[in-house]
Amino acid sequence: MSKKALIIGSGLGGLSTALRLSDKGYKVTILEKHTTPGGRLNRLEMDGFTFDVGPSFMSMTYELDELFASVGMKSPVELEELEPLYQVFFRQHERPFRIFKDLKLLEKEFAGIEPNLAEKAEKYLQRAGQFWHDTEDKVVKTNFDNKLEYILKLTRVPLKHLPYLFRTMWTEVEKTFDSEEVKVIFSLVAFFLGSTPFQTPAIYSLLNYTEMRHNGYWKVKGGMYRLVVEMMKILEAKGVEIKYQTEVTGVRNSNGSVVSVVDNHGNTWDADIFISNSDAAAFRGGILKRPAFREEKLDKMHWTLAPFTFYLGVKGNIPVLEHHNYFLGDNFRGYADTIFTSEIAPQKPYYYVNVSSKSDPSCAPEGCENIFVLCPVPDLRYKKDWSDREELADNIISDLSERTGFDIRSNIICKKIMDPVDWQNAFNLYKGSGLGLAHDMDQVGAFRPKNKDEEFNNLYYVGASTTPGTGLPMVIISSRLVTERILEDHGTV
């Protein structure tokens, strides 16, 4: 008889784990709070416009290939590489800078600003690449039973990488590049982690390597949500059931095991094993009521920035915008130092703009653009009141209009805002933190919440706030690691 696995949440981590376990013969059921699967990897449709709700591109796409290969399949989605990767608008420069993987093209973009950029970038990426290949299998793709085991694994990493553990990403770029603009470009990946380069460890310069040399950035043809749609087709064919509008509110246990979970309708769901795709730290605190993860303890952890997003359907075309765009201000260091803990919305915000209609016209009616804006803001520990959300959105719309030379406000067809409260409520994100726990040295590897529960022998975790970390490829790796644990503990069917 098949063993039953129950997965709480249908984010990419939950779907990937369902795919792996169903292939091993488990009878899998997924409980999903919303009416659609995907978690933050979702889509929004308004008045003929389609938007990515959260992630709009990915790197390390070979992890996606590994996921499907592990169940004997070829990836069902078509990927398209981004080149240039994105463009950056600095307030002090009239033109945007396009960021290319081709270092000679990149050097031309910054001619007169950063001499010998290609040579400097090559050396920088070589160092980052060496670190990546020396640690990928030892640290990123490995389960750890305890912190000592993790530390012993770190001792096998070549000593030349030791300085990465004690410097910040900004310190690393400052050693290599001269201009403020290029330093900012090579440290923007810290914002992808929901942090700043002044707080992110230098080890994450490896992300520069993955974006500019190892794999690049890719989008899914037809929109990122196509990945969820195709995975659901496979899961349905494998007999995986998904119950929508069903949120887990409690856990029943006996003799060191979870017996069942209780949902918001009062129903109970039993299984042999349980996997939570909810935030691994917040689930332990909110659902399991663990003292080590109570609110007071969670608040002292370092969380990633909260997302303030809005989605605009706009009449007309904006030639200066590309698929991915970053809009930055003047005082990068000052902005980064205050953004985490400010009680007020930023007056001159830094923000990201995605216009997927640039590369996929089906995302917007003819002659229109779909504009997705993401502005990282303080989480709800620091700024609780978002009654000024319209003011912040208008502020960004005005800035974007000025810097693109296009009157966006007069051409808005439809608009939707999601502030940190909305993100918290929609996806159970702790205090609205967009990507879960940050990647400080004391919150990576075995120092992140474990993917196996401390007390219950049949409860596991998958997703951004457990091993190995945040981001679409890391979540896919997370599904592999948790599946390895489950099969080791409970075997195949």
C-alpha positions in Angstrom: 0.0 0.0 0.0 1.3 3.5 -0.9 2.6 5.7 1.8 0.7 9.0 2.1 2.6 12.3 1.9 0.8 15.6 2.7 2.4 18.8 1.5 1.3 22.1 3.1 1.5 24.8 0.3 2.0 24.7 -3.4 4.9 27.0 -4.0 7.7 25.8 -6.2 9.3 23.9 -3.3 6.0 22.1 -2.6 5.3 21.3 -6.2 8.9 20.0 -6.8 8.7 17.8 -3.7 5.4 16.5 -4.8 6.9 15.6 -8.2 9.8 13.7 -6.7 7.8 11.9 -4.0 5.0 10.8 -6.4 7.7 9.4 -8.7 8.8 7.2 -5.8 5.4 5.8 -5.3 4.0 8.1 -2.6 0.4 9.1 -2.6 0.7 12.8 -2.5 -1.9 15.4 -1.4 -1.2 19.2 -1.4 -3.2 21.6 0.7 -3.2 25.1 -0.8 -4.6 28.3 0.8 -5.5 30.0 -2.5 -7.5 29.0 -5.5 -4.5 28.6 -7.7 -1.1 26.8 -7.1 2.3 28.4 -7.3 2.7 30.5 -4.1 4.8 33.6 -5.0 5.4 32.2 -8.4 2.0 33.2 -9.6 0.3 35.4 -12.2 -2.2 38.2 -12.1 -4.7 38.9 -14.9 -6.4 42.2 -15.3 -8.3 43.8 -18.3 -6.3 41.8 -20.9 -3.0 42.2 -19.2 -1.0 39.4 -17.6 1.7 39.9 -14.9 4.2 37.8 -13.0 3.2 38.3 -9.4 6.7 37.6 -8.0 9.7 36.0 -9.7 10.2 37.2 -13.3 13.4 35.4 -14.2 15.7 32.7 -12.9 19.3 31.5 -13.0 20.9 28.1 -12.6 18.4 26.6 -14.9 20.2 23.3 -14.9 18.5 22.7 -11.6 15.2 22.8 -13.4 16.6 20.2 -15.8 17.8 18.1 -12.9 14.3 18.2 -11.3 12.6 16.7 -14.4 15.4 14.4 -15.2 15.1 12.9 -11.7 11.6 11.6 -12.6 12.7 10.5 -16.1 11.3 13.5 -18.0 12.6 16.4 -20.1 11.7 19.9 -18.9 8.3 20.9 -20.3 9.0 24.6 -20.5 11.0 26.6 -23.1 13.6 29.0 -21.6 14.9 32.1 -23.3 18.2 33.7 -22.2 18.3 37.4 -21.3 21.1 39.3 -23.1 21.5 42.0 -22.0 20.7 40.7 -18.5 19.0 44.0 -17.5 19.6 47.7 -17.7 20.2 50.1 -14.9 19.1 53.8 -14.6 21.3 55.9 -12.4 19.8 59.3 -11.4 23.0 61.1 -12.2 23.2 59.7 -15.8 20.9 60.6 -18.7 21.1 57.2 -20.3 20.6 53.7 -18.9 23.5 51.2 -18.8 22.9 47.8 -20.3 24.5 44.9 -18.4 25.9 42.3 -20.7 27.4 38.9 -20.0 29.9 39.7 -22.8 32.5 41.6 -20.8 33.7 43.5 -23.9 30.2 44.9 -24.5 30.0 45.7 -20.8 33.3 47.6 -21.0 31.9 49.7 -23.8 28.8 50.6 -21.8 31.1 52.0 -19.0 33.7 53.6 -21.3 35.1 56.7 -19.6 33.7 55.6 -16.2 35.6 52.3 -15.4 39.0 51.8 -17.3 39.9 48.2 -18.1 36.5 46.9 -16.9 36.7 43.6 -18.8 40.0 42.7 -17.3 38.9 43.6 -13.7 35.6 41.8 -14.1 37.3 38.7 -15.5 39.5 38.4 -12.4 36.6 39.1 -10.1 34.4 36.5 -11.8 37.3 33.9 -11.8 37.6 34.3 -8.0 33.8 34.0 -7.5 33.7 31.0 -9.8 36.5 29.2 -8.0 34.6 29.7 -4.7 31.3 28.5 -6.3 32.8 25.2 -7.7 34.8 24.6 -4.5 31.7 24.9 -2.3 28.6 24.0 -4.4 28.5 20.3 -3.6 30.1 20.6 -0.1 27.8 23.3 1.2 24.9 24.2 -1.0 23.7 20.7 -2.1 24.2 18.8 1.1 22.1 17.9 4.1 23.5 18.5 7.6 22.4 16.8 10.7 24.0 19.3 13.1 26.1 22.5 13.1 29.3 20.6 13.9 29.0 18.5 10.8 28.5 21.7 8.8 31.5 23.4 10.3 33.6 20.3 9.5 32.4 20.4 5.9 33.5 24.1 5.7 37.0 23.1 6.9 37.3 21.1 3.6 36.9 24.3 1.6 40.3 25.6 0.4 41.8 28.2 2.8 42.1 30.7 0.0 38.3 31.3 0.3 38.4 32.0 4.0 38.4 35.8 3.6 35.0 35.6 1.9 33.6 34.6 5.2 34.7 37.7 7.0 34.1 40.4 4.3 30.9 41.9 2.9 30.0 41.9 -0.8 30.6 45.7 -0.9 34.1 45.2 0.5 34.8 42.7 -2.3 33.7 44.9 -5.1 35.4 47.9 -3.6 38.7 46.0 -3.8 38.2 45.4 -7.5 36.5 48.3 -9.1 37.0 52.1 -9.0 33.8 53.7 -10.1 30.7 53.9 -7.8 28.5 52.9 -10.8 30.3 49.6 -11.4 30.6 48.8 -7.7 26.8 49.2 -7.5 26.3 47.0 -10.6 28.3 44.1 -9.2 26.6 44.3 -5.8 23.0 44.5 -7.0 22.7 40.8 -6.6 22.5 41.4 -2.9 19.1 43.0 -3.5 18.0 39.8 -5.3 18.6 38.1 -1.8 16.4 40.8 -0.2 19.3 42.4 1.5 22.0 45.0 0.8 25.7 44.5 -0.2 26.8 46.2 3.0 25.3 43.3 5.0 25.5 40.4 2.6 28.6 38.2 3.1 31.2 38.3 0.2 30.6 34.6 -0.5 27.5 35.7 -2.4 29.7 37.3 -5.0 29.3 33.8 -6.4 25.9 35.0 -7.7 27.8 37.4 -10.0 29.5 34.3 -11.4 26.2 32.5 -11.9 24.6 35.5 -13.6 27.5 36.6 -15.8 29.4 33.5 -16.6 28.0 30.2 -15.3 24.4 30.2 -16.5 23.0 33.8 -16.9 19.4 34.8 -16.5 16.5 33.2 -18.2 12.8 33.7 -18.5 10.2 31.1 -19.3 8.6 31.5 -22.6 4.9 32.4 -22.1 5.6 33.8 -18.6 7.1 32.4 -15.4 3.7 30.9 -14.4 3.9 28.5 -17.4 6.3 26.5 -15.2 3.6 26.0 -12.6 1.0 25.2 -15.3 3.2 22.5 -16.8 4.2 21.0 -13.4 0.5 20.7 -12.5 -0.2 18.8 -15.7 2.4 16.3 -14.7 1.3 16.0 -11.1 -2.3 15.5 -12.1 -1.2 12.7 -14.4 0.7 11.1 -11.5 -2.5 11.2 -9.3 -1.4 14.0 -7.0 -4.4 15.7 -5.5 -4.5 19.4 -4.6 -7.1 20.9 -2.3 -7.6 24.6 -2.7 -8.9 27.2 -0.2 -7.5 25.0 2.5 -5.1 26.5 5.0 -3.5 24.5 7.8 -4.2 26.0 11.2 -3.0 23.2 13.6 -1.1 20.0 14.0 -2.1 16.9 16.0 0.7 14.6 17.2 1.3 11.4 19.2 4.4 9.6 20.4 6.8 11.9 18.5 5.0 11.9 15.2 2.5 14.1 13.5 -0.8 12.2 13.1 -2.8 14.8 11.2 -3.2 18.5 10.4 -6.3 20.6 10.9 -7.5 23.1 8.3 -9.4 26.4 8.5 -12.7 24.5 7.9 -12.1 22.2 10.8 -11.2 19.2 8.7 -8.4 16.8 9.6 -5.9 15.4 7.1 -3.9 12.3 8.0 -0.7 11.0 6.3 2.4 9.1 6.9 4.7 12.0 6.4 4.1 15.8 6.3 6.1 18.5 4.4 5.6 22.2 5.1 6.2 24.6 2.2 5.2 27.4 4.5 8.1 29.5 6.0 10.2 27.0 8.0 10.8 29.4 10.9 7.3 31.0 11.1 5.6 27.6 10.8 7.5 26.4 13.9 6.5 29.5 15.8 2.9 30.1 14.6 1.6 26.6 14.1 3.8 24.5 16.3 4.1 27.1 19.1 7.8 26.3 19.6 9.4 28.6 22.2 12.6 28.9 20.1 10.5 30.4 17.3 8.1 32.6 19.2 7.6 36.1 17.9 10.1 37.7 20.2 12.8 35.3 18.9 11.8 35.6 15.3 11.9 39.4 15.4 15.5 39.2 16.4 16.4 37.2 13.3 17.6 39.0 10.2 14.8 38.9 7.6 14.9 40.0 4.0 13.3 43.2 2.9 9.5 43.3 2.3 8.1 43.8 -1.3 6.0 46.8 -2.2 4.7 45.9 -5.6 2.2 47.3 -8.1 1.0 46.2 -11.5 0.0 48.7 -14.2 -1.6 48.1 -17.6 -0.5 51.1 -19.6 -1.7 52.4 -23.0 1.2 53.1 -25.4 4.8 51.8 -25.7 7.8 53.0 -23.7 10.8 52.5 -25.9 13.5 53.2 -23.3 12.3 50.3 -21.1 13.5 46.7 -21.6 12.3 43.4 -20.1 14.3 44.1 -16.8 15.1 47.5 -15.5 16.6 48.9 -12.3 16.1 52.5 -11.2 18.6 53.8 -8.6 19.2 57.1 -6.8 22.2 59.1 -5.9 23.2 58.0 -2.3 23.5 54.2 -2.6 25.2 53.7 0.8 22.9 56.0 2.6 19.8 54.4 1.1 21.0 50.9 2.0 21.8 51.9 5.6 18.3 53.2 6.3 16.0 51.1 4.1 15.8 48.1 6.5 14.6 49.9 9.6 12.8 53.1 8.4 9.4 53.8 9.7 8.4 55.8 6.7 8.2 55.0 3.0 11.3 56.0 1.0 10.9 59.5 -0.6 13.3 58.7 -3.4 12.9 55.0 -3.7 15.1 52.5 -5.6 12.9 50.1 -7.6 12.8 47.3 -10.2 10.6 47.4 -13.3 9.6 44.4 -15.3 7.9 44.8 -18.7 7.4 41.3 -19.9 5.4 42.5 -22.9 8.7 43.7 -24.4 9.6 40.1 -25.1 6.1 38.5 -25.0 3.4 40.7 -26.7 0.7 38.3 -25.5 1.1 39.8 -22.0 -0.7 43.0 -23.0 -3.2 44.2 -25.5 -1.8 45.5 -28.8 -0.2 48.9 -28.4 0.1 48.5 -24.6 2.7 47.6 -22.0 2.4 45.6 -18.7 4.5 47.2 -16.0 5.4 45.4 -12.8 7.2 47.5 -10.2 8.9 46.1 -7.1 10.3 48.4 -4.5 12.1 46.7 -1.5 10.8 48.3 1.8 11.1 47.7 5.5 9.2 44.7 6.8 6.3 45.0 9.3 8.5 45.0 12.3 9.5 48.5 11.4 6.8 50.0 9.3 3.4 48.6 10.3 1.1 51.3 8.7 0.8 51.2 5.0 -2.1 53.7 4.6 0.3 55.7 2.5 0.6 53.0 -0.2 -1.0 55.2 -2.9 1.4 58.0 -2.1 4.4 55.7 -2.5 3.0 54.2 -5.8 2.3 57.7 -7.1 5.8 58.8 -6.1 7.3 55.9 -8.1 5.0 56.5 -11.1 6.1 60.2 -11.2 9.8 59.3 -11.0 9.4 56.5 -13.6 7.5 58.9 -16.0 10.2 61.6 -15.6 13.1 59.2 -16.2 11.5 57.5 -19.2 10.0 60.6 -20.8 6.6 58.9 -20.9 3.4 60.1 -19.1 2.5 56.9 -17.4 -0.2 58.3 -15.1 -2.3 59.6 -17.9 -2.2 56.3 -19.7 -3.0 53.8 -16.9 -5.7 51.4 -17.9 -5.6 49.2 -14.8 -3.7 49.1 -11.5 -3.2 46.9 -8.5 -1.1 47.5 -5.4 0.3 44.9 -3.0 2.0 46.3 0.1 3.8 44.2 2.8 0.6 43.6 4.7 -1.0 42.1 1.5 2.1 39.9 0.9 2.1 38.7 4.5 -1.6 37.8 4.4 -1.5 36.3 0.9 1.5 34.0 1.3 2.0 33.7 5.1 5.3 35.7 4.9 6.6 36.5 8.3 6.1 40.3 8.9 5.9 40.6 5.1 9.5 39.5 4.5 9.6 38.8 0.8 12.2 36.1 0.7 12.2 34.8 4.2 15.3 34.7 6.4 18.4 36.6 5.1 21.7 34.9 4.3 24.0 36.1 7.1 26.8 33.7 8.1 24.8 32.7 11.1 21.7 32.0 9.0 23.1 29.8 6.2 23.9 26.1 6.0 23.2 24.3 9.2 22.4 27.6 10.9 19.1 27.9 8.9 16.0 26.2 10.2 16.5 22.5 9.4 14.5 20.7 6.8 13.7 18.0 9.3 11.7 18.8 12.4 13.5 18.8 15.7 10.7 16.9 17.6 8.5 15.1 15.1 10.1 12.3 13.1 7.7 12.6 10.1 7.6 16.4 9.6 9.8 18.1 7.1 10.3 21.5 5.5 11.0 22.8 2.0 11.4 26.3 0.6 13.3 29.5 0.9 13.8 29.7 4.7 15.2 26.3 5.1 18.3 24.7 3.5 19.9 25.9 1.3 18.2 29.3 0.9 16.1 31.7 -1.2 15.6 31.9 -5.0 14.0 29.6 -7.5 17.0 27.3 -8.1 17.7 27.1 -4.4 14.1 26.1 -3.7 14.4 23.3 -6.3 17.6 22.1 -4.6 15.7 22.3 -1.3 13.1 19.9 -2.7 15.9 17.4 -3.6 17.5 17.7 -0.1 14.2 17.1 1.7 13.3 14.2 -0.6 16.7 12.6 0.2 15.9 12.9 3.9 12.5 11.4 3.6 13.6 8.5 1.5 16.5 7.8 3.9 14.0 7.9 6.9 11.0 6.2 5.3 12.2 4.6 2.1 10.5 4.3 -1.2 7.0 2.7 -1.6 
